[in-house]
Amino acid sequence: MPPTPHHPADHPTATGRTHAPDGPPRSGPKIQEAADARDVLAHALTRAGIQLPAMDIRTPWADDAEGEARYALVHLGVCSAPVALMLADVILKGITT
């Protein structure tokens, strides 16, 4: 088993991307907060055997692409039905323990 990363951003599923695929890089505390949350979630999911490779950071307003974001969202992307079932199983196990 490979060693556990010391920080979620070091994890191989953390993309580190904080910009739209066709837009400029974004910055600011809201982007950093969302990126940190994405990295922690990616690490937790990987430890549970689940990978959501399309996770990204999005901002809901188009004008945020030109400056500091007012709000940022962790976009989880899409997943296959088996991955969705694995995710549901992990969540339910966490609720019942």
C-alpha positions as CSV (number, residue, x, y, z in Angstrom):
1,M,0.0,0.0,0.0
2,P,1.4,3.4,-0.9
3,P,2.1,5.9,1.9
4,T,-0.8,8.2,2.8
5,P,-0.1,11.8,1.5
6,H,0.6,14.3,4.3
7,H,-1.6,16.9,2.7
8,P,-4.7,16.2,0.5
9,A,-3.2,18.5,-2.3
10,D,-0.4,15.9,-2.6
11,H,-2.9,13.2,-3.5
12,P,-2.9,12.0,-7.1
13,T,-6.6,12.7,-7.5
14,A,-6.3,16.3,-6.6
15,T,-6.2,18.2,-9.9
16,G,-5.0,21.5,-8.5
17,R,-7.0,23.2,-11.2
18,T,-8.5,26.5,-10.0
19,H,-9.6,27.8,-13.4
20,A,-12.1,27.0,-16.1
21,P,-10.6,24.8,-18.8
22,D,-10.8,27.7,-21.3
23,G,-10.4,30.6,-18.9
24,P,-7.7,32.4,-16.9
25,P,-6.5,31.3,-13.5
26,R,-8.6,32.5,-10.6
27,S,-7.5,33.3,-7.2
28,G,-8.8,34.6,-3.8
29,P,-9.9,33.2,-0.5
30,K,-13.1,31.6,-1.9
31,I,-11.2,29.7,-4.6
32,Q,-8.7,28.5,-2.1
33,E,-11.4,27.4,0.3
34,A,-13.1,25.4,-2.5
35,A,-9.7,23.9,-3.7
36,D,-8.9,22.8,-0.1
37,A,-12.3,21.2,0.3
38,R,-12.0,19.5,-3.1
39,D,-8.6,18.1,-2.1
40,V,-9.8,16.9,1.3
41,L,-12.8,15.2,-0.3
42,A,-10.6,13.6,-3.0
43,H,-8.3,12.2,-0.4
44,A,-11.3,10.8,1.7
45,L,-12.9,9.3,-1.3
46,T,-9.7,7.6,-2.4
47,R,-9.2,6.2,1.0
48,A,-12.7,4.7,0.6
49,G,-11.8,3.2,-2.8
50,I,-13.7,5.8,-4.8
51,Q,-12.4,8.2,-7.4
52,L,-14.2,11.1,-9.0
53,P,-11.6,12.3,-11.6
54,A,-13.6,15.2,-12.9
55,M,-13.7,17.2,-9.7
56,D,-13.0,20.8,-10.3
57,I,-13.6,24.3,-8.9
58,R,-16.4,26.5,-10.5
59,T,-17.7,30.0,-9.9
60,P,-21.4,30.7,-10.5
61,W,-20.9,34.1,-12.1
62,A,-19.2,34.7,-15.4
63,D,-17.6,38.0,-14.3
64,D,-15.7,36.1,-11.6
65,A,-13.3,34.8,-14.3
66,E,-11.8,38.3,-14.5
67,G,-11.0,38.8,-10.9
68,E,-11.4,37.5,-7.4
69,A,-14.3,35.1,-7.1
70,R,-17.2,36.1,-4.8
71,Y,-18.2,32.4,-4.4
72,A,-16.7,29.1,-5.5
73,L,-18.2,25.6,-5.8
74,V,-16.6,22.2,-5.8
75,H,-17.9,20.5,-8.9
76,L,-17.9,16.8,-8.4
77,G,-18.3,15.9,-12.1
78,V,-20.1,12.8,-13.3
79,C,-19.6,9.2,-12.3
80,S,-20.7,5.7,-13.4
81,A,-23.6,3.9,-11.7
82,P,-21.3,1.5,-9.9
83,V,-19.3,4.5,-8.5
84,A,-22.5,6.2,-7.4
85,L,-23.5,3.0,-5.6
86,M,-20.1,2.8,-3.9
87,L,-20.4,6.4,-2.8
88,A,-23.9,5.8,-1.4
89,D,-22.6,2.7,0.4
90,V,-19.8,4.6,2.0
91,I,-22.1,7.4,3.1
92,L,-24.6,5.0,4.6
93,K,-21.9,3.2,6.5
94,G,-20.7,6.5,7.9
95,I,-24.3,7.3,9.1
96,T,-24.8,4.0,10.8
97,T,-21.5,3.9,12.7
